[in-house]
Amino acid sequence: MKRKLVLLLLLSAFLTQACNIIGTREDESSAEGDTLAQEVKKRFTGVKPNYSEGKLVSEISYRNGIRHGLTKTYYPSGTIKQLITYCDGLKCDTARWFYEDGKLFRNTPYVKDAIHGTQVQYYRNGRVKASMGYEMGIRKNDLQEFYENGKPVTTRRELLIRTRDEYEQNGVFKIFAELDNKSTKVTFYKGDMTDNLFDPMKVDKITTSGGTGFLELRRRNGGNPGYVTIIAEYTTTFGNKDYYTKRVSVPYRDIN
């Protein structure tokens, strides 16, 4: 009887150990499978569709796990919303946006993920709504806008400047800027445009409140060349950014 009991205990221990070994091997196999799946995903080449609530939202082309080729996005109705081409993960070629009825809304040229060239917007009737140039992501000051009948928008705003000289009292020279239409959809900067480009990294935003820009030049080390340039970044009624500049004479060289 004791011998049978010992044999049963030994058999039970053997089976338990065997199950543990099998379980360990299955876990290792599962981990290896997950790793393999991740590697396959990283190297995926083809078109991946994406859905939301059963509707196709986008189709993204990949090469070796990196966006490459055409990416399509869709309106809930199923019509094309935008077409963007990628080259090794970066936007390239001309991207296109569409109205939901299929009419072209905008063309935007890209080079190495930056807008480069002329962006053009369209009305549903096919006429040009606006065009604006870019140089490697930096806006050119060359906005052109058109009415729906094709006639160009010729009215442009005027940048108005007034100053207050308090140099003798406290070493301060104040500059106030606003547009002639008193628009509040404006931001003011101190700085110059280079080659007719508005580079936000090369200008300094100045205090803007209620459509008025305020710059206070103070006596300090350094100086100025006898002037400062004020730039107004204005959002037009068409929703585009337009730029106006004016050079302001500064009678004191030891303030900036």
C-alpha positions in Angstrom: 0.0 0.0 0.0 2.8 2.4 1.0 4.6 1.5 -2.3 1.5 2.4 -4.3 1.2 5.7 -2.4 4.8 6.6 -3.1 4.4 5.7 -6.8 1.3 7.9 -7.0 3.1 10.8 -5.4 6.1 10.4 -7.8 3.7 10.3 -10.8 1.9 13.4 -9.6 5.1 15.3 -9.2 6.3 14.2 -12.7 3.1 15.4 -14.3 3.2 18.7 -12.5 6.8 19.3 -13.7 5.9 18.4 -17.2 2.9 20.8 -17.3 5.2 23.6 -16.0 7.7 22.9 -18.7 5.0 22.8 -21.4 3.5 26.1 -20.0 6.9 27.7 -20.0 7.5 26.7 -23.6 4.0 28.0 -24.6 4.8 31.4 -22.9 8.1 31.6 -24.7 6.5 30.7 -28.0 3.8 33.4 -27.4 6.5 36.0 -26.6 8.4 35.1 -29.7 5.2 35.4 -31.7 4.5 38.9 -30.3 8.1 40.0 -31.1 7.8 38.6 -34.6 4.4 40.3 -35.1 6.0 43.6 -34.0 8.9 43.1 -36.5 6.4 42.3 -39.3 4.5 45.5 -38.4 7.6 47.6 -38.5 8.5 46.3 -41.9 5.0 46.4 -43.3 4.8 47.3 -47.0 1.3 47.9 -48.5 -1.8 49.9 -47.9 -3.4 49.9 -44.4 -7.1 50.9 -44.2 -8.4 52.6 -41.1 -12.1 52.5 -40.0 -14.2 54.4 -37.5 -17.7 53.1 -36.6 -17.5 50.9 -39.6 -16.7 53.6 -42.1 -13.4 53.9 -44.0 -11.5 56.9 -42.6 -8.2 56.6 -44.4 -5.9 54.4 -46.4 -2.2 54.8 -45.7 0.6 53.4 -47.9 3.7 52.1 -46.2 7.1 50.8 -47.3 9.1 48.9 -44.7 6.9 50.3 -41.9 7.4 53.9 -43.1 4.8 56.1 -44.8 5.6 56.0 -48.5 3.3 56.6 -51.4 -0.3 58.0 -51.3 -2.3 58.6 -48.2 -6.0 59.0 -48.7 -8.5 60.4 -46.2 -12.3 60.3 -46.6 -15.4 62.2 -45.5 -18.0 60.2 -43.6 -20.0 60.1 -46.9 -17.1 58.1 -48.4 -15.9 60.8 -50.8 -12.2 61.8 -50.9 -11.2 64.5 -48.5 -7.5 64.8 -49.1 -4.6 63.1 -51.0 -1.1 63.4 -49.7 2.0 61.7 -51.1 4.8 60.7 -48.7 8.4 59.9 -49.6 10.2 58.0 -46.8 7.9 59.4 -44.2 8.0 63.0 -45.4 5.3 64.9 -47.4 6.4 65.4 -51.0 4.8 66.2 -54.3 1.5 68.1 -54.4 -1.2 67.5 -51.8 -4.8 68.0 -52.7 -7.9 68.8 -50.6 -11.4 68.5 -51.9 -14.9 69.7 -51.1 -17.3 66.9 -50.1 -18.9 67.1 -53.5 -15.6 66.1 -55.1 -14.6 69.6 -56.3 -10.9 70.6 -55.7 -10.5 73.0 -52.8 -6.7 73.4 -52.4 -3.3 72.4 -53.9 -0.3 72.5 -51.7 3.2 71.6 -52.9 5.6 69.9 -50.5 9.4 69.2 -50.5 10.8 67.2 -47.6 7.7 67.8 -45.4 7.8 71.6 -45.9 5.5 73.7 -48.1 7.5 74.8 -51.1 6.1 76.6 -54.1 2.7 78.2 -54.6 -0.4 77.1 -52.6 -3.6 77.6 -54.5 -7.2 77.6 -53.1 -10.3 77.2 -55.3 -14.0 78.0 -55.3 -16.4 75.2 -56.0 -16.9 76.7 -59.5 -13.3 76.0 -60.3 -12.0 79.6 -60.1 -9.0 80.5 -58.0 -9.8 81.9 -54.6 -6.3 82.7 -53.4 -2.7 81.9 -54.0 0.4 82.4 -51.8 4.0 81.4 -52.0 6.2 79.4 -49.6 9.9 78.8 -49.5 10.7 75.6 -47.5 7.8 76.3 -45.1 8.3 80.1 -44.9 5.5 82.3 -46.2 6.2 84.8 -49.0 4.6 88.2 -48.8 2.8 87.7 -52.1 -0.8 86.9 -51.3 -3.3 87.2 -54.1 -7.1 86.8 -53.4 -10.0 86.7 -55.8 -13.8 87.1 -55.7 -15.9 84.2 -56.8 -16.6 85.9 -60.1 -12.8 85.9 -60.8 -12.1 89.5 -60.1 -9.0 90.2 -58.0 -9.3 91.7 -54.5 -7.5 95.0 -54.9 -8.3 96.6 -51.5 -5.4 96.3 -49.1 -5.2 97.6 -45.5 -2.9 100.4 -44.4 -0.6 100.1 -41.4 -0.9 103.2 -39.2 1.9 104.2 -36.8 2.0 106.8 -34.1 4.8 107.5 -31.6 5.2 109.1 -28.2 8.7 110.5 -27.4 9.4 110.3 -23.6 13.2 110.1 -24.0 14.0 113.3 -22.1 11.7 112.3 -19.2 12.5 108.6 -18.7 14.6 107.4 -21.7 11.6 105.8 -23.5 10.3 106.0 -27.1 6.9 104.4 -27.6 5.5 103.1 -30.9 1.8 102.3 -31.4 0.6 100.3 -34.5 -2.9 99.5 -35.9 -4.6 98.8 -39.2 -6.8 101.4 -40.8 -9.9 99.2 -40.4 -9.3 98.8 -36.7 -9.3 95.0 -37.1 -8.5 92.9 -34.1 -7.5 89.9 -36.3 -3.9 91.2 -36.4 -0.6 90.4 -34.7 2.3 92.8 -34.7 6.0 92.1 -34.8 9.3 94.0 -34.7 11.7 92.9 -37.3 12.5 92.8 -41.0 11.5 90.5 -43.8 14.3 88.9 -45.7 13.9 88.4 -49.4 10.2 89.2 -49.0 9.8 86.2 -46.6 8.0 86.3 -43.2 10.2 84.1 -41.0 8.7 84.0 -37.4 12.1 82.9 -36.1 13.7 86.2 -37.2 11.1 88.7 -35.8 9.9 89.5 -32.3 6.2 89.5 -31.4 5.2 92.8 -29.7 2.3 93.3 -27.3 -1.0 93.4 -29.2 -4.3 94.1 -27.5 -7.6 95.0 -29.1 -6.1 95.5 -32.5 -3.3 97.8 -31.3 0.4 96.9 -31.2 2.6 98.5 -28.5 6.4 98.7 -28.6 8.5 100.5 -25.9 12.1 101.2 -26.8 14.3 102.0 -23.8 17.7 103.5 -23.2 20.2 100.6 -22.8 23.4 99.2 -24.1 23.4 98.6 -27.9 21.2 100.6 -30.2 19.4 100.7 -33.5 20.2 101.8 -37.1 17.9 104.8 -36.8 14.7 102.9 -37.4 12.7 99.8 -36.5 10.4 97.9 -38.8 6.9 97.0 -37.7 5.2 94.0 -39.3 1.4 93.4 -39.2 0.2 89.9 -39.7 -3.5 90.3 -40.7 -6.1 87.6 -41.2 -8.2 88.6 -44.2 -11.9 88.0 -44.7 -11.0 85.0 -46.8 -9.1 83.5 -43.8 -5.6 84.0 -45.2 -2.6 85.6 -43.6 -1.5 88.9 -45.2 1.5 91.0 -44.2 2.1 94.8 -44.0 5.4 96.5 -43.1 6.3 100.0 -42.2 9.7 101.4 -41.2 9.5 103.8 -38.2 12.2 106.4 -37.7 13.8 106.4 -34.3 15.6 109.7 -33.3 17.9 108.1 -30.7 20.5 105.5 -31.4 21.0 104.3 -27.8 17.6 102.7 -27.4 16.2 99.4 -28.6 
